[in-house]
Amino acid sequence: MKIVVILLLLLIVLSLGSALVFLLRDRGTGTRTVRALALRVGLSIFLFILLMAGYASGLITHRL
């Protein structure tokens, strides 16, 4: 589970970085920036749902 979460976090950061590169290269005229940011939002929502499901199923426990 830890590896999946770390992988998703890396993909989110890479998507954000690619959106920045597309924004600088296209100078705001293309749709690649919007697609990269939409992908980032989708990955973030998927990560959130995955974490909630992991907590509900007991794969993730709360420790103090």
Long-range contacts (C-beta under 8 A, 24 or more apart in sequence): 1-54, 1-59, 1-60, 4-50, 5-47, 5-50, 5-51, 8-43, 8-46, 8-47, 8-50, 9-47, 11-43, 12-40, 12-43, 12-44, 12-47, 15-39, 15-40, 15-43, 16-40
